[in-house]
């Protein structure tokens, strides 16, 4: 693709493509080379749009869409723009399209979602699950009751010594 006015100076005389162009080009279908894809998945793009929305609001996402619209005409990427427009519109609630990311799905449903907090609680749960106490069996189980709700302090077994507390 030829250089565009929207591309940014990177190092020395090298240029890096604008954010709008980057998203447009990532909307292109591509084959995977081994285990690595040449483009971002829809889920990854949605999550990047979500970060733009959180940091810059609807205005930033709409600005990106407008820049992409202009570039799509120049670069003959109209089909890619339609995909980008649908994703952004779905995130903003002006269009209805399929989303793949949990965080963007939550946003469109109006539900709060904190990805870092969700990961934290999933890890916390897995640690607690492995530390769960085991049930103590009753010494003389009666019918229908198999465990003691509380430990009976009247008899304790401390280092093999049986104490009777009165």
DRENPA-3360 file (N, C-alpha, C; in nm, 2 decimals, always signed):
BEGIN
1 = XXXXXXXX = +0.08/-0.12/+0.00/+0.00/+0.00/+0.00/+0.09/+0.12/+0.00 ~ +0.05/+0.22/-0.08/+0.13/+0.35/-0.08/+0.12/+0.43/+0.05 ~ +0.22/+0.51/+0.08/+0.21/+0.59/+0.19/+0.10/+0.69/+0.18 ~ +0.04/+0.73/+0.30/-0.07/+0.82/+0.30/-0.03/+0.94/+0.39 ~ -0.10/+1.05/+0.37/-0.08/+1.17/+0.45/-0.10/+1.14/+0.60 ~ -0.19/+1.05/+0.63/-0.22/+1.02/+0.77/-0.11/+0.93/+0.84 ~ -0.02/+0.87/+0.76/+0.09/+0.79/+0.82/+0.18/+0.88/+0.90 ~ +0.24/+0.83/+1.01/+0.32/+0.91/+1.10/+0.47/+0.88/+1.09;
9 = XXXXXXXX = +0.55/+0.98/+1.11/+0.70/+0.96/+1.11/+0.73/+0.88/+1.23 ~ +0.81/+0.77/+1.21/+0.85/+0.68/+1.31/+0.99/+0.70/+1.35 ~ +1.08/+0.64/+1.28/+1.23/+0.66/+1.31/+1.29/+0.70/+1.18 ~ +1.38/+0.80/+1.20/+1.45/+0.86/+1.08/+1.35/+0.89/+0.97 ~ +1.36/+0.82/+0.86/+1.27/+0.84/+0.75/+1.16/+0.74/+0.73 ~ +1.15/+0.65/+0.83/+1.05/+0.55/+0.83/+0.92/+0.61/+0.88 ~ +0.81/+0.55/+0.82/+0.68/+0.59/+0.86/+0.60/+0.47/+0.91 ~ +0.50/+0.50/+1.00/+0.41/+0.40/+1.05/+0.27/+0.44/+1.02;
17 = XXXXXXXX = +0.19/+0.34/+0.98/+0.05/+0.38/+0.94/-0.03/+0.43/+1.05 ~ -0.13/+0.51/+1.01/-0.22/+0.57/+1.11/-0.30/+0.46/+1.18 ~ -0.37/+0.49/+1.29/-0.45/+0.39/+1.36/-0.57/+0.35/+1.27 ~ -0.63/+0.45/+1.20/-0.74/+0.42/+1.11/-0.70/+0.32/+1.00 ~ -0.59/+0.35/+0.94/-0.54/+0.26/+0.83/-0.51/+0.12/+0.89 ~ -0.45/+0.12/+1.00/-0.41/-0.01/+1.07/-0.54/-0.10/+1.09 ~ -0.64/-0.03/+1.14/-0.77/-0.11/+1.16/-0.83/-0.15/+1.03 ~ -0.83/-0.07/+0.93/-0.88/-0.11/+0.80/-0.81/-0.23/+0.74;
25 = XXXXXXXX = -0.68/-0.22/+0.75/-0.60/-0.33/+0.69/-0.62/-0.46/+0.77 ~ -0.65/-0.45/+0.90/-0.67/-0.57/+0.99/-0.81/-0.63/+0.96 ~ -0.89/-0.55/+0.89/-1.03/-0.61/+0.86/-1.02/-0.70/+0.73 ~ -0.91/-0.70/+0.67/-0.89/-0.79/+0.55/-0.88/-0.93/+0.60 ~ -0.94/-1.02/+0.52/-0.92/-1.16/+0.55/-0.78/-1.20/+0.52 ~ -0.72/-1.29/+0.61/-0.58/-1.33/+0.58/-0.57/-1.48/+0.63 ~ -0.48/-1.54/+0.57/-0.45/-1.68/+0.61/-0.35/-1.68/+0.72 ~ -0.35/-1.78/+0.80/-0.25/-1.79/+0.91/-0.13/-1.85/+0.85;
33 = XXXXXXXX = -0.01/-1.80/+0.90/+0.12/-1.86/+0.86/+0.16/-1.94/+0.99 ~ +0.14/-2.07/+0.98/+0.17/-2.15/+1.10/+0.07/-2.12/+1.20 ~ +0.11/-2.08/+1.32/+0.02/-2.05/+1.43/+0.00/-1.90/+1.44 ~ +0.06/-1.82/+1.36/+0.05/-1.67/+1.37/-0.03/-1.62/+1.25 ~ -0.13/-1.53/+1.29/-0.21/-1.47/+1.19/-0.15/-1.33/+1.15 ~ -0.16/-1.30/+1.03/-0.11/-1.17/+0.98/-0.19/-1.05/+1.03 ~ -0.32/-1.08/+1.06/-0.41/-0.97/+1.11/-0.46/-1.00/+1.25 ~ -0.52/-0.90/+1.31/-0.58/-0.93/+1.44/-0.71/-1.00/+1.42;
41 = XXXXXXXX = -0.76/-1.07/+1.52/-0.89/-1.13/+1.51/-0.99/-1.03/+1.54 ~ -1.12/-1.06/+1.52/-1.23/-0.97/+1.54/-1.23/-0.94/+1.69 ~ -1.21/-1.04/+1.78/-1.21/-1.02/+1.92/-1.11/-0.92/+1.96 ~ -0.99/-0.93/+1.91/-0.88/-0.84/+1.94/-0.91/-0.70/+1.90 ~ -0.97/-0.69/+1.78/-1.01/-0.55/+1.73/-1.11/-0.49/+1.82 ~ -1.21/-0.57/+1.86/-1.32/-0.52/+1.95/-1.26/-0.47/+2.08 ~ -1.16/-0.54/+2.13/-1.10/-0.50/+2.26/-1.02/-0.38/+2.24 ~ -0.96/-0.36/+2.13/-0.88/-0.23/+2.10/-0.98/-0.12/+2.09;
49 = XXXXXXXX = -1.09/-0.14/+2.02/-1.20/-0.04/+2.01/-1.25/+0.00/+2.15 ~ -1.27/-0.10/+2.23/-1.31/-0.08/+2.37/-1.22/+0.01/+2.45 ~ -1.09/-0.01/+2.43/-0.99/+0.07/+2.50/-0.99/+0.21/+2.45 ~ -1.01/+0.23/+2.32/-1.03/+0.37/+2.26/-1.15/+0.43/+2.32 ~ -1.26/+0.36/+2.33/-1.38/+0.41/+2.39/-1.37/+0.45/+2.53 ~ -1.30/+0.37/+2.61/-1.28/+0.40/+2.75/-1.19/+0.52/+2.77 ~ -1.08/+0.53/+2.69/-0.98/+0.64/+2.71/-1.03/+0.77/+2.64 ~ -1.10/+0.76/+2.53/-1.13/+0.88/+2.45/-1.28/+0.91/+2.43;
57 = XXXXXXXX = -1.36/+0.81/+2.47/-1.50/+0.83/+2.46/-1.55/+0.80/+2.32 ~ -1.68/+0.82/+2.30/-1.75/+0.80/+2.17/-1.68/+0.89/+2.06 ~ -1.65/+1.01/+2.10/-1.59/+1.11/+2.01/-1.46/+1.05/+1.94 ~ -1.37/+0.99/+2.02/-1.25/+0.93/+1.97/-1.28/+0.81/+1.87 ~ -1.38/+0.73/+1.90/-1.41/+0.62/+1.82/-1.48/+0.67/+1.69 ~ -1.56/+0.77/+1.70/-1.62/+0.83/+1.58/-1.52/+0.90/+1.49 ~ -1.42/+0.96/+1.55/-1.31/+1.02/+1.47/-1.23/+0.92/+1.40 ~ -1.21/+0.81/+1.46/-1.14/+0.70/+1.40/-1.22/+0.65/+1.28;
65 = XXXXXXXX = -1.35/+0.63/+1.30/-1.44/+0.58/+1.19/-1.44/+0.68/+1.07 ~ -1.44/+0.81/+1.10/-1.44/+0.91/+0.99/-1.30/+0.91/+0.91 ~ -1.19/+0.89/+0.99/-1.06/+0.88/+0.92/-1.06/+0.76/+0.83 ~ -1.11/+0.65/+0.89/-1.11/+0.52/+0.81/-1.20/+0.53/+0.69 ~ -1.31/+0.60/+0.70/-1.40/+0.62/+0.58/-1.33/+0.69/+0.47 ~ -1.25/+0.80/+0.50/-1.18/+0.87/+0.40/-1.07/+0.79/+0.34 ~ -0.99/+0.71/+0.42/-0.89/+0.62/+0.37/-0.94/+0.51/+0.29 ~ -1.06/+0.46/+0.33/-1.11/+0.34/+0.26/-1.14/+0.38/+0.11;
73 = XXXXXXXX = -1.18/+0.50/+0.09/-1.21/+0.54/-0.05/-1.07/+0.55/-0.13 ~ -0.97/+0.61/-0.07/-0.84/+0.63/-0.13/-0.77/+0.49/-0.15 ~ -0.79/+0.40/-0.06/-0.71/+0.27/-0.07/-0.80/+0.16/-0.12 ~ -0.92/+0.19/-0.17/-1.01/+0.08/-0.22/-1.03/-0.03/-0.12 ~ -1.07/+0.01/+0.00/-1.09/-0.08/+0.11/-1.24/-0.06/+0.16 ~ -1.33/-0.05/+0.07/-1.47/-0.03/+0.11/-1.53/-0.14/+0.18 ~ -1.50/-0.26/+0.14/-1.56/-0.38/+0.22/-1.50/-0.38/+0.36 ~ -1.38/-0.35/+0.37/-1.31/-0.35/+0.51/-1.37/-0.24/+0.59;
81 = XXXXXXXX = -1.40/-0.13/+0.53/-1.47/-0.02/+0.60/-1.60/-0.06/+0.65 ~ -1.68/-0.13/+0.57/-1.81/-0.17/+0.61/-1.80/-0.26/+0.74 ~ -1.70/-0.35/+0.74/-1.69/-0.43/+0.86/-1.65/-0.34/+0.99 ~ -1.56/-0.25/+0.96/-1.51/-0.16/+1.07/-1.63/-0.07/+1.12 ~ -1.71/-0.02/+1.03/-1.82/+0.06/+1.06/-1.93/-0.02/+1.14 ~ -1.95/-0.14/+1.10/-2.04/-0.23/+1.17/-2.00/-0.25/+1.31 ~ -1.87/-0.28/+1.33/-1.82/-0.31/+1.47/-1.83/-0.19/+1.56 ~ -1.79/-0.07/+1.50/-1.80/+0.05/+1.58/-1.94/+0.09/+1.61;
89 = XXXXXXXX = -2.03/+0.08/+1.51/-2.17/+0.11/+1.53/-2.23/+0.01/+1.64 ~ -2.19/-0.11/+1.63/-2.25/-0.21/+1.73/-2.20/-0.17/+1.87 ~ -2.07/-0.13/+1.88/-2.02/-0.09/+2.02/-2.09/+0.03/+2.07 ~ -2.12/+0.13/+1.98/-2.19/+0.25/+2.02/-2.34/+0.24/+2.03 ~ -2.39/+0.12/+1.99/-2.54/+0.10/+2.00/-2.62/+0.16/+1.89 ~ -2.55/+0.20/+1.77/-2.63/+0.25/+1.66/-2.66/+0.14/+1.55 ~ -2.59/+0.03/+1.57/-2.61/-0.08/+1.47/-2.62/-0.21/+1.55 ~ -2.66/-0.31/+1.48/-2.67/-0.44/+1.54/-2.58/-0.54/+1.47;
97 = XXXXXXXX = -2.48/-0.59/+1.53/-2.39/-0.68/+1.47/-2.34/-0.78/+1.57 ~ -2.27/-0.89/+1.53/-2.22/-0.99/+1.62/-2.09/-0.95/+1.68 ~ -2.08/-0.96/+1.81/-1.96/-0.93/+1.88/-1.90/-1.06/+1.95 ~ -1.77/-1.07/+1.96/-1.71/-1.19/+2.02/-1.64/-1.17/+2.15 ~ -1.61/-1.05/+2.19/-1.53/-1.02/+2.31/-1.63/-1.01/+2.43 ~ -1.60/-1.07/+2.54/-1.69/-1.06/+2.66/-1.71/-0.92/+2.70 ~ -1.60/-0.84/+2.69/-1.61/-0.70/+2.74/-1.70/-0.62/+2.65 ~ -1.69/-0.64/+2.52/-1.77/-0.56/+2.43/-1.92/-0.60/+2.44;
105 = XXXXXXXX = -1.94/-0.73/+2.46/-2.08/-0.78/+2.47/-2.14/-0.72/+2.60 ~ -2.06/-0.72/+2.70/-2.11/-0.66/+2.83/-2.15/-0.51/+2.81 ~ -2.06/-0.44/+2.74/-2.09/-0.30/+2.71/-2.22/-0.28/+2.64 ~ -2.25/-0.36/+2.54/-2.37/-0.34/+2.46/-2.49/-0.38/+2.54 ~ -2.48/-0.46/+2.64/-2.59/-0.50/+2.73/-2.61/-0.40/+2.84 ~ -2.51/-0.31/+2.85/-2.52/-0.21/+2.96/-2.47/-0.27/+3.09 ~ -2.40/-0.38/+3.09/-2.35/-0.44/+3.21/-2.20/-0.40/+3.24 ~ -2.17/-0.37/+3.37/-2.03/-0.33/+3.40/-1.94/-0.45/+3.38;
113 = XXXXXXXX = -1.82/-0.43/+3.33/-1.73/-0.54/+3.31/-1.59/-0.49/+3.33 ~ -1.51/-0.55/+3.42/-1.37/-0.51/+3.44/-1.29/-0.63/+3.42 ~ -1.22/-0.64/+3.30/-1.15/-0.76/+3.26/-1.04/-0.79/+3.36 ~ -0.97/-0.70/+3.42/-0.87/-0.72/+3.52/-0.93/-0.78/+3.64 ~ -1.04/-0.73/+3.68/-1.11/-0.78/+3.80/-1.16/-0.92/+3.78 ~ -1.22/-0.94/+3.66/-1.27/-1.08/+3.63/-1.16/-1.18/+3.64 ~ -1.04/-1.15/+3.58/-0.93/-1.24/+3.58/-0.88/-1.26/+3.72 ~ -0.88/-1.15/+3.80/-0.84/-1.17/+3.94/-0.93/-1.26/+4.02;
121 = XXXXXXXX = -1.06/-1.25/+4.00/-1.15/-1.33/+4.08/-1.15/-1.48/+4.03 ~ -1.12/-1.50/+3.90/-1.11/-1.64/+3.85/-0.99/-1.70/+3.91 ~ -0.88/-1.63/+3.92/-0.76/-1.69/+3.98/-0.78/-1.71/+4.13 ~ -0.84/-1.61/+4.19/-0.87/-1.62/+4.34/-0.96/-1.74/+4.37 ~ -1.06/-1.76/+4.28/-1.15/-1.88/+4.30/-1.07/-2.01/+4.29 ~ -0.98/-2.02/+4.19/-0.91/-2.15/+4.17/-0.82/-2.17/+4.29 ~ -0.76/-2.07/+4.35/-0.68/-2.09/+4.47/-0.77/-2.13/+4.59 ~ -0.88/-2.07/+4.61/-0.97/-2.10/+4.72/-1.02/-2.24/+4.70;
129 = XXXXXXXX = -1.06/-2.28/+4.58/-1.11/-2.41/+4.55/-1.02/-2.52/+4.60 ~ -0.89/-2.50/+4.58/-0.79/-2.60/+4.62/-0.76/-2.60/+4.77 ~ -0.81/-2.49/+4.84/-0.79/-2.48/+4.98/-0.91/-2.51/+5.06 ~ -1.02/-2.56/+5.00/-1.14/-2.58/+5.07/-1.13/-2.68/+5.18 ~ -1.19/-2.66/+5.30/-1.17/-2.75/+5.41/-1.25/-2.88/+5.38 ~ -1.20/-2.99/+5.44/-1.27/-3.12/+5.41/-1.37/-3.14/+5.52 ~ -1.48/-3.21/+5.49/-1.58/-3.24/+5.59/-1.53/-3.35/+5.69 ~ -1.57/-3.33/+5.82/-1.53/-3.43/+5.92/-1.64/-3.53/+5.94;
137 = XXXXXXXX = -1.62/-3.66/+5.93/-1.72/-3.76/+5.96/-1.75/-3.77/+6.10 ~ -1.87/-3.79/+6.14/-1.91/-3.81/+6.28/-1.86/-3.95/+6.32 ~ -1.83/-3.96/+6.45/-1.78/-4.08/+6.50/-1.89/-4.19/+6.51 ~ -2.01/-4.15/+6.55/-2.13/-4.23/+6.55/-2.24/-4.17/+6.47 ~ -2.23/-4.19/+6.34/-2.33/-4.12/+6.26/-2.47/-4.17/+6.28 ~ -2.57/-4.08/+6.30/-2.71/-4.12/+6.31/-2.77/-4.11/+6.17 ~ -2.88/-4.17/+6.16/-2.94/-4.17/+6.03/-2.97/-4.03/+5.98 ~ -2.93/-4.00/+5.86/-2.96/-3.87/+5.80/-2.85/-3.76/+5.83;
145 = XXXXXXXX = -2.77/-3.78/+5.93/-2.66/-3.68/+5.96/-2.53/-3.75/+5.94 ~ -2.44/-3.70/+5.86/-2.31/-3.76/+5.84/-2.19/-3.68/+5.88 ~ -2.21/-3.54/+5.90/-2.10/-3.46/+5.93/-2.13/-3.37/+6.05 ~ -2.03/-3.33/+6.13/-2.05/-3.24/+6.24/-2.05/-3.10/+6.18 ~ -2.14/-3.02/+6.23/-2.14/-2.88/+6.18/-2.02/-2.80/+6.25 ~ -1.99/-2.84/+6.37/-1.88/-2.77/+6.44/-1.80/-2.88/+6.51 ~ -1.67/-2.84/+6.53/-1.58/-2.94/+6.60/-1.62/-2.94/+6.75 ~ -1.62/-3.05/+6.80/-1.66/-3.07/+6.94/-1.54/-3.05/+7.03;
153 = XXXXXXXX = -1.54/-2.94/+7.11/-1.42/-2.91/+7.19/-1.41/-2.99/+7.32 ~ -1.51/-3.07/+7.35/-1.51/-3.15/+7.47/-1.41/-3.26/+7.47 ~ -1.38/-3.31/+7.35/-1.27/-3.41/+7.33/-1.18/-3.36/+7.23 ~ -1.05/-3.35/+7.26/-0.95/-3.31/+7.16/-0.84/-3.40/+7.16 ~ -0.78/-3.42/+7.05/-0.67/-3.51/+7.03/-0.55/-3.43/+7.00 ~ -0.47/-3.39/+7.10/-0.35/-3.31/+7.08/-0.23/-3.40/+7.09 ~ -0.16/-3.41/+6.98/-0.03/-3.49/+6.98/-0.05/-3.62/+7.04 ~ -0.16/-3.69/+7.02/-0.19/-3.82/+7.07/-0.24/-3.83/+7.21;
161 = XXXXXX = -0.25/-3.72/+7.28/-0.30/-3.72/+7.41/-0.45/-3.68/+7.41 ~ -0.53/-3.77/+7.47/-0.68/-3.75/+7.47/-0.71/-3.67/+7.60 ~ -0.77/-3.56/+7.58/-0.81/-3.48/+7.70/-0.96/-3.47/+7.71 ~ -1.01/-3.47/+7.83/-1.15/-3.46/+7.86/-1.17/-3.33/+7.93 ~ -1.25/-3.24/+7.87/-1.27/-3.11/+7.93/-1.41/-3.11/+7.99 ~ -1.42/-3.07/+8.12/-1.55/-3.07/+8.19/-1.58/-2.93/+8.23;
% end
